[in-house]
């Protein structure tokens, strides 16, 4: 191995098997149902005897979550890992942290690894804050003596002194997350793997966590950091890897990688043809893509201070006498807004259509939002698909500082301050 | 997955300076992850995670008795009611004899002690990994820690039952003899005999979730197939050897021999067969568990 290479991946690949249902016939014949059930039963029994996992569905398909991944990471590097959902980022972290084994290739790791794929892994609601610190610490791989030594520091960081002996099920979600992160932040491994855990808590706490992370990085630890928050990646990391559909497509200095990321997705649009819609209308309208445009051009990274358009390109397989399309915006799983393309369900002809939404400037904040598409045809037919696309807003806040732009949306408002008559208060000065 | 580890102390000698001037720091251990079969250093790795084992066992115990009014009461009421029913059915209705002078309830309780240990380890262990899927899909540790920690909880219930038995013996003025000193060995045997099938069921239950439906059946069936409510001396001589293929038979006989004193004779050939079967299941359980644990995280 090279002198100071700490992680070395060689032709790494991870394969999953997924089950598929065959397309159903128009009408159901009992004979077929019995035949299929018997076939499935026999196949499952055979799988079981051979010790293979069982799949739902009529046939199975291989799916490579990662393939042919080669890289080297040197001691002390802070590497950001970026890419769309399903690009293989989390699979890579799972392999490196030994949760799952690679299907092919190998990884050589030359140091103590701690992984932080979730904050508060193993937290138990019935146990008190104090007990959970020890439990979570042990789960993350800390020695008991080590936890005891850092205990006060952890409590101070989480700001929960008063509630140390309260069961965590009584904690507010903010306290819970703070405690969970505080334990994790005091890990001292040689290699730290972090998956999207900074996206929790309020803005104040996020900044504190980010600060803690950069401290860790500065102390010469090797950090692998998966995030959708490109701003955080840019601030924390020296290097970055770009993953796309299981392949490592770009690796290098962080700015170059982020540029590659933007270029990759700007040219691609967002093809959603094979997204799975649920509901009775699922197979009656197809969607080609969701595009975001800012200043007339397709953009993968949006500027939150400028207005933009979202275009949903679809194809109706039949005529609808009344249909409406709803675009729902989510952030961290919270449904924050929905927009409809027509006021009331309106007719739609078979063929291509575009639903266009114009969004004014300064509505969204830096970070990632996801979009879901819903369809509704009166009286009761519908279809729904979550996470069809993501909106990524850059860290541009203009003149304002980050702490004046907290929250997940900006609202239009005016404000004024009314002060009491100074004369009435003069006796205060006199005292 | 082959995991090769070079355990070296990170002392000054582990930093080597080569002629070219490059420094190599040899870390505590070098991990190589790749698809493969046996994990070397499995047991030393397990030792490395002993604190996690202790804390998980402690968590299970703490959670179990926290915020439960009837937690401890339940651990007392259940065996006592079972004892009453068993005594009525086998002693009063079926009129089966006891071992020597031991009062029938004491005989039954001495058999229930290992049976409850067996049944609760099997039950707790088999659901433990599925119940802790959140841990398994997020952190690495030798997975065998989880069912093993759940077995520790059942040992607490065992302690409560043992206290009940002592109470029962005092009530009947029954004095156990010197064989009592072997009790820890038999507790260990019972735990080992339960962990074998327990681990097997745990691993199977992760892969094929219908195994959890089989366990209540095994336990219900096993309660009558094992000499819990009666002495195994009532089994005809010709059948006794084959009867001992049920590993619980040997464990229960051992417990009775140890607790009831000289009155209960240990049938040696049968005991050895039970021991062998229990050992085989332990080997099978551990082997199968180790073979499948690498893919647990992919199955949730």
Interface residues (C-beta under 8 A of the other chain):
Chain A: X3 X4 X6 X16 X48 X51 X53 X54 X75 X94 X95 X96 X97 X98 X99 X100 X101 X102 X103 X104 X105 X106 X107 X108 X109 X110 X111 X112 X113 X115 X117 X118 X121 X122 X124 X126 X127 X131 X134 X135 X138 X139 X140 X141 X143 X144 X190
Chain B: X1 X3 X18 X22 X23 X24 X25 X26 X27 X28 X29 X30 X31 X32 X33 X34 X35 X51 X52 X55 X56 X59 X62 X63 X66 X67 X134 X135 X136 X137 X138 X139 X140 X141 X207 X208 X292 X294 X295 X297 X298 X299
